[in-house]
Amino acid sequence: MNASSLNLVKKTHSCVRLERDGRSLVIDPGGFSEDDAVVGADAILVTHEHPDHFDEGRLRAALESDPAAQVWTLRSVAERMSAAFPGRVHTVGHGDTFTTAGFEVQVHGELHAVIHPDIPRITNIGFLVDGSVFHPGDALTVPDHPVETLMLPVMAPWSKISEVIDYVREVKPRRAIDIHDALLTDLARPIYDMQIGALGGADHSRLTPGDATRL
């Protein structure tokens, strides 16, 4: 793990940008995130194929504008991208490790959370960056590794707040920072902040899109 501190920039919904030593890694720049979410990114990680996490047009534009940028993702996304960008779109799955743009990444998880029993489950992977920051995508995956900063899917059609709280308790991070929050209204945010903060057992915070924090 690199000793240099990470700069975390929150983008809209589930998209985050990690920066260190002039290099940057972006996770889940989907259709809800900013148009420029992947501009200048050295590496792009995508947890699954749902459009709020994966915007094919945006990703193709990013790869076309920067011949050095690379993507790491699961098979369902890679199959839609790899032919156009040979050698630059990498397929990974649970248990894999890789280094990209100076970041060390472990892959954890295999399936998307259950939305409804009648809806088939798709694949989903989470990324643990530098053994410290974990982004689970759309699942409540618990890595077999200590987590300093948990990117917490705080509100989704597939979850309820008791599950969110129990997830924080199970992962036991030092801090939890909200993601998957575009559907959470300003009226509801204080309720989520109070309950997760009081019951999760970890420092809990949220960032306005565009805000940054040092980890």
N, C-alpha and C positions, 0 to 999 in steps of 0.2 A: 504493500500500500504506500502510495506517495505521501510524503510528510507535508507537502504544501497544502494550504487550506483551499477548500472549494468555494466558489461563488455560485450560489443557486439563484437563478432568475425564474420567477413564476410567470408562466404564460396562462392564457385562458384555458379553463377546464383541466384536462389531464396533461397538458404539455408543460415540461420544465426544461430549462437549459442549465447545464453545469459547465462552469468555466474554470480553467486553471492554467497559469503560465502561457497565456495566449492561445490556448486550444479550447475548443468547445464541443460539447456533446448534447444533442437534443433528443428527448424522449417523447414520443407520441404527439407529433405535430398534426393533429387531425383537423377536421373541418370546422370545429368550434374555435380553434386557436387562431392567432393573428396571421395575416398573409405573409409576414416576414419572419415567422417563427423559426424557420430553418436557414435563413440567410446567414452565410458565413460559418455554418456548422461544419466541423471536420468529420463528425460521425453522427449518424441518426439511428436511433433504436425505436422499433415499433413492436408493441406488445401483442397486437391482434388486428384483425381486419375491419372492425366496426368503424364507420366513417368519422366518429368523433375522436378516433385515435389514429386513423390512417386516411390521408387524403392523397390519392394516387397522383392527381394532377400536380399538386403542390410538391410532392416528393420528386416527381420526374423533372419538374422545373429546377429544383435545387441541384439535382445531379447533373443536369445539362449545363447549369451556370457555373458549377465548380467541378472540374474533372477529377479532383482529388478526394471529394466527399465520398463516404461509403455508408452503406446501410446494413444493419444487423437486425434480423427479424425471424419470425417463424415461417414455415413452408407456405402457408396459405397466402401470405403477403409476398414472399420472395418469388413465387411462381408468376406473379403479375408484373414483376419488375426486372427480373434477372436477365431476360433475353435482350432487353434494350441496353443494359449496362453490364456487359460481361466482366466478371471478376470483381465487381464492386458491390454486389448485393449478396450478403452471406446468410445462409440458413443455419439457425441454431435452435437448440431445444434444451429441456431440463437437464441439468448436470454439466452443460458445456461451460467453458471459460474461454475468454479471449481478451486481447488487449487492442484498443483502438484509440487513436489520438492521444496516447499516453495514459488512458484510463484503463484500469483493470476491471473486467466485468464478469460476473457469474450469473448464470441463467437458472431461475427457479420457477417451477410451476408448469402445468400442462393444460388446464381447462379453464374456460370462462366460468364465472359464477352462474348458478341457475337463475334464469330470468323467470321462467315458468316451466313446469314439467312438460308442457306441450310444445315448447320451443327447443329444438335440438341444440345441445351445447357445442360450441366451437372451441378451438384451441386458443390458449392464452398463455403468454410467458411473462415473468417478471424479471427485472434486471437489478442486481446488487452491484453498485458502482464503487470501486475502491474499498470493498469490504465495509462500506459505511452507509451509503444512501440506497434505500430500496424502493423501487417503483413497481408495484404489483400488477399494473394494468387493471383489468376488470375481474379481479379475483381477490380472495382473502388468503393468499398464500403466505405461509409462515416459513421463512428460510431456515435451514439448519445452520445458522450463522448469526452471531450477534449483529444487531442493527442499531446504528447511532441515530439515523434520521429516516423515519418512515414517511413516505409520501402516501397520505391516507385518503383512499376513495371515500369521501365523506357522505355523498348522497347520490344514489343511483336507483334505477327501476328494479335492480336485483338485490337491494339491501334495505335494512331497517337500522335504526340508530343503536339498538341493543347489540346487533352484530358488529357494528363499527366499533363500539366501545370494547366489546370482548376481543376484537381483533387487536386493538392496541394493547390490551392486557396480555394477550398471548405472545405477541412479538416482543413486548417489553423494550421499546426503543428509548433512547434518551429524550428524543423529541419526535412529535408527529406534526406534519404540516399538511394542510388540506390540499387535495386535488379532487378531480371529478366533482367539481362544485358549480358548474355553469347552470345547473337546474335548481340550485338552492337559492331561494329568494332572500333579499335583505331582511325581510320580516322574520324568517326562520333562523338566520345565522346566529343571533345571540343565544337561542335555545340550544343549538348544536354546540356552540362554543362552551356554554355553561356545563352541559351534561358530559361532553367528552372530556373537558378539562377536569371536572370534578371526579369522574369515575374511571377514566382511562388509565391513570397511574403514570402518565408521562407528561412532559411539557407539551402543550398543544397550542398551535398557532395557525393563522392563515395569512396569506399574502395577497394583496391586490395585484392583478395582472400587471406586470412591468416592474414590480418591486423585487428587490434582491436581498439576500442575507448571506453572511459568511458562515460556513460550517466548519 
